[in-house]
Amino acid sequence: MARIKLTKTELKAQTDALKRFQRFLPMLQLKKQQLQAEIAGISAKADAVTERERAVRAGLDRWVGLFATNEDVVAGLVKVKGVRTGTANIAGVTIPTFESIDVETKEIDAWATPAWIDDAVAVAKDVMSLQCERAIYVEQRRLVSAELHQTSQRVNLFEKVKIPECKENIRSIQIYLGDMDTSAVARSKIAKSKLQEIVA
């Protein structure tokens, strides 16, 4: 703990600092709760996307045999060209939001490929879109978790270090100033009694 000056000016500075810490602490605690709620919400959304992807993949089970026998036809039909994202702000944290994906589809010769290829391309696009959306949710969770970690550290700093430190400093200064006042009163009484002895 740093050495403090035992003066009325320092007492005022410590009292002001304590008020400031006590005013900011509830805001930090509220932000911490909001971030925790957001992380839970993001996790739920990511789980929902994973479930949707499982459902789409389950629909592919009847086509697995067709994919296996026509692997050269299916390979490289669909590629993700880019992911379109936006931004949102959660408790002061800028996070990416998923909008859509841009896909590149190989030209399909309708006469040389089986009829189910169009459906396979549509399902592949859906799966890729869901995978990209889930990746955005993972990034959101990472960013919000990093902010939560930082906010938790600040809450702990205020609760466990700064506020108790200010209270202790105020107590020490008040004791010292009280002792000085008592000492000054005692000295003035002694001086007064000596002055009365001289006069008498």
ROGU-694435 format. One record per atom (N, C-alpha, C, O, CB): x negated, y, z; residue in one letter. Coordinates in steps of 0.05 Angstrom, whole numbers, padded with zeros to 5 digits, always signed. Atoms other than C-alpha are relative to their C-alpha. Glycine has a CB too. Layout:
N
XYZA...
This chain:
200
-00017-00023+00000M+00000+00000+00000M-00018+00025+00000M-00037+00026+00015M+00019+00000+00024M+00015-00025+00002A-00027+00069-00019A+00003+00016+00025A+00024+00017+00037A+00008+00016-00025A-00001-00018-00023R-00044+00117+00036R+00017+00024-00006R+00015+00036-00028R-00029+00010+00008R-00018-00023+00005I+00009+00171+00043I-00007+00023+00019I-00018+00018+00040I+00030-00009+00004I+00004-00023-00017K+00005+00241+00070K+00023+00002+00020K+00046-00003+00013K-00002+00027-00017K-00020-00001-00020L+00042+00250+00135L+00010+00029+00004L+00005+00042+00024L-00011-00011+00027L-00010-00028+00001T+00075+00317+00117T+00029+00000-00007T+00041-00019-00017T-00017+00017-00019T-00028-00003+00007K+00145+00344+00108K+00004+00000-00030K+00024-00010-00040K+00011+00027+00011K-00002+00000+00030T+00131+00353+00033T+00000-00029-00009T+00016-00036-00027T-00024+00015-00012T+00000+00028+00007E+00113+00279+00028E+00025-00014+00008E+00035-00032-00006E-00025-00014+00012E-00026+00012-00009L+00175+00261+00068L+00022+00006-00020L+00038-00012-00027L+00008+00012+00028L-00020-00008+00021K+00218+00299+00017K-00005-00016-00025K+00014-00026-00037K-00001+00030-00005K+00007+00015+00025A+00181+00265-00041A+00009-00029+00003A+00020-00040-00016A-00030+00002-00006A-00007+00028-00004Q+00192+00196-00011Q+00030-00003+00002Q+00041-00023-00008Q-00013-00010+00027Q-00029+00001-00002T+00265+00211+00005T+00013+00002-00028T+00032-00012-00035T+00011+00022+00018T-00010-00004+00028D+00277+00235-00067D-00005-00026-00016D+00012-00035-00031D-00014+00024-00014D+00006+00024+00014A+00242+00173-00094A+00018-00023+00008A+00028-00038-00009A-00030-00009+00005A-00018+00020-00010L+00284+00128-00050L+00028+00003-00013L+00041-00016-00021L+00002+00000+00030L-00027-00005+00012K+00349+00161-00075K+00000-00008-00030K+00019-00019-00040K+00007+00030+00003K+00002+00006+00028R+00325+00154-00147R+00000-00031-00005R+00015-00040-00022R-00026+00012-00012R+00001+00030+00002F+00309+00079-00138F+00027-00012+00006F+00036-00030-00008F-00022-00012+00018F-00026+00011-00008Q+00375+00067-00103Q+00022+00007-00021Q+00042-00007-00023Q+00008+00010+00027Q-00019-00007+00021R+00412+00103-00160R-00004-00018-00025R+00016-00025-00038R-00003+00030-00007R+00006+00016+00025F+00377+00063-00216F+00004-00030+00004F+00010-00044-00015F-00028+00006-00009F-00002+00029-00005L+00380-00005-00182L+00027-00012-00009L+00027-00032-00023L-00005-00006+00029L-00025+00012+00009P+00455-00017-00193P+00002-00001-00031P+00014-00019-00042P+00023+00016+00011P-00001+00001+00030M+00447+00002-00267M-00016-00023-00011M-00008-00036-00030M-00010+00027-00011M+00017+00023+00009L+00391-00048-00275L+00013-00027+00006L+00012-00045-00011L-00028+00001+00014L-00014+00025-00007Q+00431-00102-00239Q+00023-00004-00019Q+00028-00027-00027Q+00010+00001+00029Q-00022+00002+00019L+00490-00087-00285L-00010-00009-00027L+00002-00026-00041L+00015+00026-00002L+00012+00008+00026K+00445-00092-00346K-00008-00029+00000K-00005-00043-00019K-00024+00019-00007K+00009+00028-00003K+00417-00158-00320K+00024-00018-00004K+00022-00039-00018K-00013-00004+00027K-00024+00016+00002Q+00488-00186-00313Q+00010+00000-00029Q+00019-00021-00039Q+00022+00010+00019Q-00009-00002+00028Q+00507-00161-00382Q-00017-00017-00018Q-00006-00031-00036Q+00000+00029-00009Q+00018+00016+00016L+00446-00193-00413L+00004-00030+00004L+00004-00046-00015L-00030+00007+00006L-00005+00028-00006Q+00460-00259-00378Q+00026-00009-00014Q+00027-00031-00025Q+00002-00005+00031Q-00025+00007+00013A+00531-00258-00404A-00003-00002-00031A+00008-00020-00043A+00022+00021+00006A+00005+00000+00029E+00507-00242-00475E-00015-00026-00008E-00009-00038-00029E-00017+00025-00008E+00014+00024+00006I+00458-00300-00473I+00019-00024+00000I+00017-00041-00018I-00023-00005+00020I-00019+00022-00001A+00514-00347-00453A+00018+00001-00025A+00024-00020-00037A+00018+00002+00026A-00017-00003+00024G+00557-00319-00510G-00015-00008-00025G-00004-00022-00042G+00010+00029-00003G+00016+00007+00023I+00501-00326-00561I-00004-00031-00001I-00002-00043-00022I-00028+00014+00000I+00004+00029-00001S+00488-00398-00538S+00026-00014-00009S+00025-00034-00023S-00008-00009+00028S-00025+00012+00008A+00562-00414-00546A+00004+00002-00030A+00014-00017-00043A+00024+00013+00015A-00002-00004+00029K+00562-00385-00617K-00018-00019-00015K-00011-00031-00035K-00005+00029-00008K+00019+00018+00013A+00500-00425-00635A+00009-00029+00002A+00007-00044-00018A-00028+00002+00014A-00011+00028-00002D+00532-00489-00608D+00023-00004-00019D+00026-00026-00030D+00009-00005+00029D-00023+00003+00018A+00595-00475-00648A-00010-00003-00029A+00002-00019-00044A+00018+00025+00002A+00011+00003+00027V+00553-00467-00712V-00011-00027-00004V-00008-00040-00025V-00022+00022-00005V+00011+00027+00001T+00517-00532-00696T+00022-00020-00004T+00019-00039-00020T-00017-00006+00026T-00023+00018+00002E+00584-00567-00688E+00012+00002-00029E+00019-00019-00040E+00022+00007+00020E-00011-00003+00028R+00609-00538-00755R-00019-00014-00020R-00010-00027-00038R+00003+00030-00007R+00019+00014+00018E+00545-00563-00788E+00003-00030+00002E+00001-00044-00019E-00029+00009+00006E-00004+00029-00004R+00555-00632-00758R+00025-00010-00015R+00025-00031-00028R+00002-00007+00030R-00025+00007+00014A+00626-00633-00785A-00004-00001-00030A+00006-00019-00044A+00023+00020+00007A+00006-00001+00029V+00602-00613-00855V-00017-00024-00008V-00012-00037-00028V-00014+00026-00008V+00017+00023+00007R+00548-00666-00853R+00015-00026+00003R+00010-00045-00012R-00025+00000+00019R-00017+00024-00003A+00598-00718-00828A+00016-00004-00026A+00021-00027-00034A+00018+00002+00025A-00015+00003+00025G+00638-00703-00891G-00017-00010-00023G-00007-00019-00043G+00012+00027-00007G+00018+00010+00021L+00576-00721-00931L-00004-00030+00001L-00015-00041-00018L-00027+00014+00002L+00005+00029-00004D+00575-00792-00905D+00010-00017-00024D-00003-00036-00032D+00013-00010+00025D-00011+00016+00022R+00619-00817-00962R-00017+00004-00026R-00015-00011-00045R+00029+00007-00006R+00015-00006+00023W+00571-00785-01012W-00029-00010+00001W-00044-00008-00018W+00000+00029-00006W+00028+00008-00004V+00506-00812-00983V-00010-00019-00022V-00033-00016-00032V-00004-00012+00027V+00008+00019+00020G+00504-00869-01032G-00004+00014-00027G-00023+00007-00042G+00022-00022-00003G+00003-00014+00025L+00514-00822-01091L-00026+00017+00000L-00040+00019-00020L+00024+00018-00004L+00025-00016-00002F+00457-00777-01066F-00024-00018-00004F-00043-00010-00018F-00001+00015+00027F+00023+00018+00001A+00411-00836-01059A-00005-00010-00029A-00028-00012-00038A+00004-00024+00018A+00003+00010+00027T+00424-00862-01130T-00006+00022-00020T-00016+00017-00042T+00024-00016-00008T+00004-00022+00018N+00421-00793-01162N-00019+00021+00012N-00015+00045+00008N+00027+00013-00008N+00018-00019-00015E+00364-00762-01122E-00013+00020-00019E-00016+00043-00012E-00022-00015+00014E+00013-00019+00019D+00330-00732-01184D+00020+00021-00010D+00011+00043-00016D-00011-00016-00023D-00020-00019+00008V+00396-00698-01203V+00005+00021+00022V+00007+00045+00016V+00027-00014-00008V-00007-00017-00023V+00408-00669-01133V-00023+00017+00008V-00020+00040+00016V+00010-00017+00023V+00023-00013-00011A+00337-00649-01116A-00003+00028-00013A-00003+00031-00037A-00026-00016-00006A+00005-00027+00009G+00325-00574-01121G+00023+00015-00013G+00019+00035-00026G-00022+00000-00019G-00023-00013+00011L+00396-00556-01142L+00005+00027+00013L+00012+00047-00001L+00024-00017+00002L-00007-00024-00015V+00404-00503-01088V-00024+00008+00017V-00036-00008+00031V+00025-00004+00018V+00022-00011-00016K+00351-00458-01056K+00010+00026+00013K+00025+00041+00000K-00026+00004-00016K-00007-00025-00012V+00359-00402-01006V-00020+00021-00010V-00044+00019-00008V-00002-00002+00032V+00017-00022+00011K+00334-00338-01039K-00005+00021+00021K-00026+00033+00022K+00014+00013-00025K+00002-00020-00021G+00347-00292-00980G+00023-00001+00019G+00044-00013+00014G-00002+00028-00012G-00021-00001-00020V+00386-00281-00917V+00007+00029+00005V-00011+00046+00011V-00009-00014+00027V-00008-00028-00006R+00427-00217-00909R+00008+00002+00029R+00025-00013+00039R+00024+00007-00019R-00006-00004-00028T+00428-00191-00839T+00007+00029+00005T+00000+00047-00011T-00024-00009+00017T-00005-00027-00010G+00453-00130-00802G-00013+00002+00027G-00030-00014+00034G+00031+00006+00001G+00011-00003-00027T+00436-00104-00734T+00023+00008+00019T+00043+00019+00011T-00022+00022+00001T-00019-00007-00021A+00474-00096-00669A-00017+00007+00025A-00041+00001+00026A+00019-00024+00007A+00014-00008-00024N+00456-00067-00602N+00014-00012+00024N+00038-00008+00029N-00001+00031+00002N-00011+00012-00024I+00466-00106-00538I-00017+00011+00024I-00040+00003+00027I-00001-00031-00001I+00013-00011-00024A+00448-00068-00474A-00027+00012-00006A-00047+00008+00009A-00003-00022+00022A+00026-00013+00008G+00394-00029-00510G-00019-00017-00016G-00041-00008-00023G-00013+00009+00025G+00017+00018+00016V+00366-00088-00549V+00012-00002-00028V+00035-00008-00031V-00002-00029+00013V-00009+00003+00027T+00370-00086-00624T-00004-00028-00009T-00027-00039-00008T-00015+00020-00019T+00001+00028+00009I+00386-00155-00651I+00010-00003-00028I+00027+00013-00037I+00016-00019+00019I-00010+00005+00027P+00396-00183-00721P+00027-00014+00002P+00032-00029+00020P-00020-00016-00017P-00026+00014+00002T+00466-00206-00741T+00001-00013-00027T-00008-00002-00047T+00024+00019+00005T-00002+00015+00025F+00481-00257-00795F+00024+00011-00016F+00046+00015-00006F+00004-00030+00005F-00022-00008+00018E+00521-00233-00855E+00005-00022-00021E+00027-00032-00023E-00007+00027-00013E-00003+00021+00020S+00508-00282-00911S-00027-00008-00011S-00048+00003-00003S+00019+00010-00024S+00025+00008+00013I+00456-00318-00952I+00003+00003-00031I+00025+00002-00042I-00007-00030+00007I+00001-00001+00029D+00435-00309-01024D-00013-00027-00009D-00035-00034+00000D-00017+00024-00011D+00010+00026+00009V+00426-00376-01058V-00006+00000-00030V+00007+00014-00046V+00020-00023+00006V+00007+00003+00028E+00394-00395-01123E+00009-00028-00008E-00001-00048+00004E-00031+00005-00006E-00010+00026+00009T+00431-00451-01159T-00011-00006-00027T-00009+00010-00046T+00031-00001+00001T+00010+00009+00026K+00399-00490-01215K+00024-00003-00019K+00046-00011-00011K-00017-00026+00002K-00022+00003+00019E+00440-00490-01278E+00006-00030-00003E-00012-00047-00006E-00007+00012-00028E-00008+00028+00001I+00480-00554-01282I+00012-00006-00028I+00030+00009-00037I+00021-00007+00023I-00011+00008+00026D+00493-00589-01348D+00024-00018+00007D+00021-00041+00016D-00022-00016-00017D-00025+00014-00007A+00565-00611-01340A+00002-00027-00014A+00015-00045-00003A+00024+00017-00008A-00001+00025+00015W+00556-00667-01392W-00020-00020+00010W-00015-00044+00009W-00004+00005-00029W+00021+00018-00008A+00492-00696-01363A+00001-00007+00030A-00014-00025+00038A-00027+00012-00007A-00001+00005-00029T+00510-00695-01289T+00027-00011+00008T+00047-00006-00005T-00006+00026+00016T-00025+00011-00010P+00563-00732-01249P+00019+00023+00008P+00010+00045+00014P-00004-00019+00024P-00020-00020-00006A+00628-00695-01234A-00001+00011+00029A+00006+00033+00035A+00028-00011-00005A+00001-00008-00029W+00615-00693-01158W-00022+00020+00006W-00024+00029+00029W-00003-00025+00017W+00023-00018-00005I+00553-00649-01166I+00010+00028+00008I-00003+00040+00026I-00017+00002-00026I-00011-00026-00008D+00595-00585-01161D+00007+00000+00029D+00001+00020+00044D+00024+00008-00017D-00007+00002-00028D+00622-00608-01094D-00025-00002+00017D-00027+00010+00039D+00018-00024+00005D+00025+00003-00014A+00552-00628-01072A-00014+00027+00003A-00025+00033+00025A-00019-00020-00014A+00012-00027-00001V+00526-00558-01089V+00014+00018+00021V+00001+00032+00036V+00000+00013-00028V-00015-00016-00019A+00582-00525-01049A-00006-00008+00029A-00009+00009+00046A+00031-00003-00005A+00006+00009-00027V+00568-00569-00988V-00028+00008+00008V-00033+00015+00030V+00004-00031+00002V+00028-00008-00006A+00493-00556-00993A-00001+00029+00007A-00016+00037+00025A-00018-00006-00025A-00001-00029-00006K+00508-00481-00994K+00010+00004+00029K+00000+00020+00044K+00017+00015-00020K-00012-00002-00027D+00552-00489-00932D-00021-00007+00022D-00024+00007+00041D+00025-00017+00003D+00020+00009-00019V+00498-00528-00895V-00022+00020+00003V-00030+00027+00026V-00011-00028-00008V+00021-00020-00001M+00444-00478-00913M+00009+00026+00014M-00006+00037+00029M-00010+00006-00029M-00011-00024-00013S+00488-00420-00892S+00002-00004+00030S-00006+00014+00046S+00028+00007-00012S-00003+00005-00028L+00502-00452-00825L-00028-00002+00014L-00031+00007+00036L+00015-00027+00005L+00027+00001-00011Q+00428-00467-00814Q-00012+00028+00004Q-00025+00034+00024Q-00019-00017-00018Q+00011-00027-00002C+00409-00395-00828C+00015+00016+00022C+00002+00031+00037C+00004+00015-00027C-00015-00013-00021E+00465-00370-00783E-00010-00008+00028E-00013+00008+00046E+00030-00006-00003E+00010+00010-00026R+00440-00414-00726R-00028+00011+00006R-00034+00018+00029R-00002-00031-00001R+00026-00011-00004A+00369-00389-00737A+00002+00029+00010A-00014+00038+00026A-00017-00001-00027A-00005-00028-00009I+00395-00317-00728I+00008+00000+00029I-00001+00017+00045I+00022+00014-00018I-00009+00001-00028Y+00429-00337-00663Y-00024-00007+00018Y-00026+00003+00040Y+00022-00021+00004Y+00024+00007-00016V+00363-00368-00639V-00017+00024+00004V-00028+00029+00026V-00016-00023-00015V+00016-00024-00002E+00327-00303-00654E+00014+00020+00019E+00000+00034+00034E-00003+00013-00028E-00014-00018-00018Q+00382-00263-00619Q-00005-00008+00029Q-00011+00008+00047Q+00031-00001-00006Q+00004+00009-00028R+00375-00307-00557R-00029+00005+00009R-00033+00012+00032R+00005-00031+00001R+00028-00005-00008R+00299-00299-00558R-00003+00030+00008R-00016+00036+00028R-00019-00007-00024R+00003-00028-00006L+00304-00223-00561L+00014+00009+00026L+00003+00023+00042L+00011+00017-00024L-00015-00007-00024V+00358-00217-00508V-00013-00013+00025V-00013+00000+00046V+00030-00010-00002V+00013+00013-00022S+00321-00267-00463S-00025+00016+00008S-00031+00018+00032S-00008-00029-00007S+00024-00016-00006A+00257-00225-00468A+00008+00025+00015A-00005+00033+00034A-00015+00007-00026A-00010-00024-00014E+00297-00163-00448E+00010-00007+00028E+00005+00008+00047E+00022+00014-00016E-00009+00009-00026L+00329-00202-00391L-00023-00004+00019L-00022+00003+00043L+00017-00026-00002L+00024+00005-00016H+00260-00223-00366H-00011+00027+00010H-00018+00029+00034H-00021-00016-00016H+00011-00026-00008Q+00236-00151-00366Q+00019+00014+00020Q+00009+00026+00039Q-00003+00018-00026Q-00019-00013-00019T+00300-00125-00332T-00001-00014+00027T+00000+00000+00047T+00028-00001-00012T+00002+00015-00025S+00295-00180-00279S-00025+00009+00016S-00024+00012+00040S-00001-00030-00005S+00025-00009-00013Q+00223-00158-00265Q+00004+00028+00013Q-00005+00033+00035Q-00023+00001-00020Q-00006-00027-00011R+00247-00086-00256R+00018-00001+00024R+00013+00013+00044R+00012+00018-00022R-00019+00002-00023V+00304-00106-00210V-00016-00010+00024V-00013+00001+00046V+00023-00020-00007V+00016+00010-00022N+00255-00146-00168N-00020+00021+00011N-00024+00023+00035N-00016-00025-00008N+00019-00021-00008L+00205-00089-00167L+00014+00021+00017L+00004+00029+00038L-00012+00014-00025L-00015-00020-00015F+00258-00040-00143F+00009-00012+00027F+00005+00000+00048F+00024+00010-00015F-00012+00012-00024E+00291-00088-00093E-00021-00008+00020E-00018-00004+00044E+00016-00025-00007E+00019+00012-00018K+00229-00121-00064K-00025+00016+00005K-00040+00010+00025K-00008-00027-00011K+00025-00016-00004V+00174-00069-00071V+00006+00029+00004V+00000+00040+00026V-00018-00003-00024V-00002-00029-00001K+00193+00003-00085K+00019+00010+00022K+00011+00027+00037K+00011+00010-00027K-00019-00009-00020I+00255+00011-00041I-00010-00005+00029I-00010+00013+00045I+00027-00013-00003I+00011+00005-00027P+00224-00024+00021P-00024+00017+00006P-00028+00026+00028P-00007-00030+00003P+00024-00016-00003E+00159+00014+00009E+00008+00029+00008E-00004+00041+00026E-00017+00000-00025E-00009-00027-00006C+00195+00081+00008C+00012+00002+00028C+00007+00021+00043C+00021+00010-00021C-00012+00000-00026K+00236+00064+00070K-00022-00001+00022K-00020+00013+00042K+00019-00024+00004K+00022+00003-00020E+00172+00044+00108E-00016+00027+00001E-00023+00036+00022E-00019-00023-00008E+00014-00025+00001N+00137+00108+00085N+00015+00022+00014N+00004+00038+00030N-00006+00009-00029N-00017-00020-00014I+00196+00151+00108I-00001-00004+00030I-00003+00015+00045I+00029-00002-00011I+00000+00007-00029R+00197+00115+00175R-00027+00009+00012R-00027+00022+00034R+00004-00030+00004R+00027-00008-00010S+00121+00126+00184S-00002+00030+00003S-00012+00040+00023S-00022-00011-00018S+00002-00030+00000I+00125+00200+00166I+00018+00011+00022I+00009+00030+00036I+00008+00011-00028I-00019-00010-00020Q+00186+00211+00211Q-00012-00005+00028Q-00009+00013+00046Q+00027-00013-00002Q+00012+00006-00026I+00150+00177+00270I-00023+00020+00005I-00024+00032+00027I-00010-00029+00001I+00022-00018-00003Y+00088+00219+00258Y+00009+00028+00006Y+00000+00042+00024Y-00019-00001-00025Y-00011-00027-00003L+00127+00284+00251L+00014+00003+00027L+00012+00024+00040L+00019+00008-00023L-00013+00000-00026G+00168+00267+00313G-00021+00002+00023G-00018+00017+00042G+00017-00025+00004G+00022-00001-00020D+00104+00254+00353D-00013+00028+00000D-00019+00038+00021D-00022-00021-00007D+00011-00026+00001M+00076+00320+00328M+00018+00021+00014M+00008+00039+00028M-00006+00009-00029M-00019-00018-00013D+00139+00357+00350D-00001-00003+00031D-00001+00016+00045D+00029-00005-00010D+00001+00006-00028T+00137+00323+00418T-00025+00012+00012T-00025+00024+00034T+00002-00030+00006T+00026-00010-00009S+00064+00340+00425S+00000+00031+00001S-00011+00043+00020S-00023-00010-00018S-00001-00029+00000A+00077+00413+00406A+00016+00011+00023A+00009+00030+00035A+00011+00010-00027A-00016-00009-00023V+00132+00419+00458V-00015-00004+00026V-00014+00014+00043V+00026-00017+00000V+00015+00005-00024A+00088+00388+00511A-00022+00021+00003A-00026+00031+00025A-00013-00029+00000A+00021-00020-00001R+00031+00436+00493R+00011+00027+00008R-00001+00042+00024R-00015+00002-00026R-00012-00026-00006S+00077+00496+00496S+00009+00002+00029S+00007+00023+00041S+00024+00006-00018S-00008+00000-00028K+00104+00475+00564K-00025+00003+00018K-00024+00018+00038K+00014-00026+00007K+00024-00002-00015I+00033+00467+00590I-00011+00029-00001I-00019+00040+00019I-00022-00020-00010I+00010-00028+00003A+00013+00535+00562A+00018+00019+00016A+00008+00038+00028A+00000+00008-00030A-00019-00017-00014K+00076+00567+00592K-00005-00001+00030K-00006+00019+00044K+00029-00008-00006K+00005+00004-00029S+00062+00537+00661S-00026+00013+00009S-00028+00025+00030S+00000-00029+00008S+00026-00013-00006K-00011+00561+00659K+00003+00030-00001K-00009+00044+00016K-00022-00010-00020K-00005-00029+00001L+00012+00630+00638L+00014+00010+00025L+00008+00031+00035L+00016+00007-00026L-00014-00007-00024Q+00060+00632+00697Q-00018+00000+00024Q-00015+00016+00042Q+00024-00018+00004Q+00020+00001-00022E+00003+00611+00744E-00017+00024+00001E-00023+00035+00022E-00017-00025-00002E+00017-00024+00002I-00040+00668+00719I+00015+00025+00009I+00004+00042+00023I-00011+00003-00030I-00016-00024-00006V+00016+00719+00726V+00006+00000+00030V+00007+00021+00042V+00026-00001-00016V-00008+00001-00028A+00034+00695+00796A-00023+00003+00019A-00020+00003+00043A+00014-00025+00006A
